Amino acid sequence: MPGGRGGVLAIAALLLVAVGIGAWQLWWPAVGVPDRVCQQAIPGRYAADVLPKRGEHFDEEFVYAFTTAGIYWRHSGTCTLSGGGRGLGIDFVRQRTSDYDSADLAEDRGRPGNRPVRLGPALGFAHGWRVDLFTDCSSPNGKAFLRVEVSMDGSGKPDDEELQNLADLAGGTMRAVANKRIACKEGTPKLPDGAPKLG
């Protein structure tokens, strides 16, 4: 039947296109995330898990205040990365609990559309392609949170693996910043190794 033959030819053409696209993607170069990113502050494996494996080469586009050398008085930093056609933002800030406290955090964790995230004493939430994580980082000047935000260019809704990778990056960033970059007061709960848990 002519109609049946035309349908078979159309399916065959679609298969050839799909195979061609798959083969072309294999020719794309590896993104090539280095061992450490954001002025060497964060293990690159976390960013490598978030970014596509192939496509445009990795670029550390902008970094501010992620290094520990002589800038302990600065309490915020930002790092913008890209690779494989996707952009990735990593930010941290020490913010006073008078501006945002545990009740605000609990409300955000329970807000419809948000997914709770936990890394030991650090609590946070995921929303779309963004993860926010908070831990105590008080100082002699008063009570405060260390807030880490990781966000990525993306359409639709991330799947569980993509969201876990973003949470892992937030956790790795928080460990690096809390342990080395910002001097939180003695007695601040230690962040455990391992991956954050998604609720």
C-alpha positions in Angstrom: 0.0 0.0 0.0 1.4 3.4 -0.9 0.4 5.0 2.4 2.0 2.2 4.3 5.2 2.5 2.3 5.3 6.3 2.9 4.9 5.8 6.6 7.8 3.3 6.7 9.9 5.7 4.7 9.0 8.6 7.1 10.0 6.4 10.1 13.2 5.4 8.4 14.1 9.1 7.7 13.4 10.0 11.4 15.6 7.2 12.5 18.4 8.3 10.2 18.1 11.9 11.6 18.2 10.6 15.2 21.2 8.4 14.5 22.9 11.4 12.8 22.3 13.7 15.7 23.6 11.0 18.1 26.7 10.5 16.0 27.3 14.3 15.8 27.0 14.6 19.6 29.8 12.1 19.9 32.0 14.5 17.9 31.4 17.3 20.3 34.4 18.0 22.5 34.3 17.1 26.2 33.4 20.1 28.3 36.6 19.6 30.4 35.9 20.8 33.9 39.2 21.2 35.8 39.9 19.5 39.1 39.0 22.7 41.1 36.9 25.7 40.2 36.0 29.1 41.5 39.6 30.2 42.2 40.5 26.7 43.2 38.0 26.8 46.1 35.6 24.0 45.1 36.2 20.5 43.8 35.5 20.5 40.1 33.7 17.1 40.2 30.5 18.7 41.5 30.4 21.2 38.6 31.2 18.4 36.2 28.3 16.4 37.4 25.9 19.3 36.9 27.1 20.6 33.5 26.7 18.6 30.2 29.5 16.2 29.4 30.0 17.4 25.8 29.6 20.7 24.0 31.2 24.1 24.4 34.3 24.1 26.5 34.3 24.9 30.2 34.8 28.6 31.2 35.1 30.2 34.6 33.6 33.4 33.5 33.5 35.5 36.7 34.7 34.9 40.2 34.7 37.2 43.2 35.9 36.6 46.7 36.1 32.8 46.7 39.8 32.7 47.6 40.8 32.7 51.2 43.8 35.0 50.9 43.5 38.1 53.0 39.7 38.7 52.5 38.1 37.2 55.6 36.2 40.5 56.1 34.3 40.0 52.9 31.2 37.9 53.6 29.9 37.2 50.2 31.1 35.8 46.9 30.0 34.8 43.5 31.2 32.4 40.8 29.8 32.0 37.3 30.7 29.0 35.2 29.6 27.7 31.8 30.1 24.6 29.7 28.2 22.5 27.2 25.9 25.4 26.4 24.7 25.8 30.0 25.4 28.5 32.6 25.9 27.8 36.3 25.9 30.3 39.2 27.4 29.7 42.6 26.9 32.4 45.3 27.4 32.6 49.1 26.6 35.2 51.7 26.7 35.5 55.4 23.4 37.1 56.4 22.0 38.1 59.8 19.2 36.0 61.2 17.5 39.3 62.0 17.0 39.5 58.2 16.1 35.9 57.6 15.7 33.4 60.5 14.8 29.8 61.1 11.1 30.5 60.8 11.6 32.0 57.4 13.7 29.0 56.3 11.0 26.5 57.7 8.4 28.4 55.7 10.4 28.2 52.5 11.2 24.5 53.0 7.5 23.8 53.3 6.3 26.1 50.5 4.4 24.3 47.7 6.8 23.6 44.8 9.9 23.6 47.0 11.7 20.4 48.0 13.5 20.2 51.3 17.3 19.6 51.3 19.4 18.6 54.3 23.2 18.2 54.9 23.7 17.4 58.6 22.9 20.7 60.4 22.5 22.6 57.1 18.9 23.0 55.9 17.6 24.3 52.6 15.3 23.8 49.7 15.3 23.3 46.0 13.1 25.1 43.6 13.3 24.5 39.8 17.0 24.6 38.8 18.1 26.3 42.1 19.2 25.0 45.5 19.6 27.2 48.6 21.4 25.8 51.6 21.8 27.4 55.0 23.9 26.7 58.1 24.7 28.5 61.3 27.6 30.9 60.8 27.4 33.3 63.8 30.3 35.5 64.8 31.1 37.8 67.7 29.0 40.4 65.9 25.8 38.4 66.2 23.8 35.4 64.9 24.0 34.7 61.2 23.4 32.1 58.5 25.8 31.1 55.8 23.7 30.8 52.7 24.8 29.1 49.5 22.8 29.3 46.3 23.5 27.2 43.3 21.4 27.9 40.1 21.6 26.7 36.5 20.1 27.7 33.2 17.4 25.1 32.4 14.0 24.7 31.0 11.3 22.4 32.3 11.7 20.6 35.6 15.0 18.9 36.6 14.8 15.2 37.3 15.9 13.6 40.6 19.4 13.0 39.4 19.9 16.5 38.1 18.5 18.0 41.3 20.7 15.8 43.4 23.8 16.9 41.4 22.8 20.6 42.1 22.4 19.7 45.8 25.8 18.0 45.8 27.3 21.2 44.4 25.6 23.3 47.0 26.9 21.0 49.7 30.5 20.9 48.4 30.4 24.7 48.1 29.1 25.1 51.6 31.8 22.8 53.1 34.5 24.7 51.2 33.2 28.1 52.2 32.3 27.3 55.9 35.5 25.4 56.6 38.0 27.6 54.8 36.6 30.9 53.4 34.5 32.3 56.2 35.6 32.2 59.9 32.4 31.1 61.7 32.6 31.2 65.5 33.8 28.2 67.4 31.0 25.7 68.1 29.4 26.0 64.7 28.1 22.6 63.8 30.5 20.7 61.4 29.1 19.8 58.0 29.3 16.0 57.3 30.9 14.5 54.2 28.6 12.9 51.7 25.7 14.0 49.7 22.8 16.2 50.9 19.5 14.4 51.2 16.5 15.5 49.2 13.1 15.4 51.0 
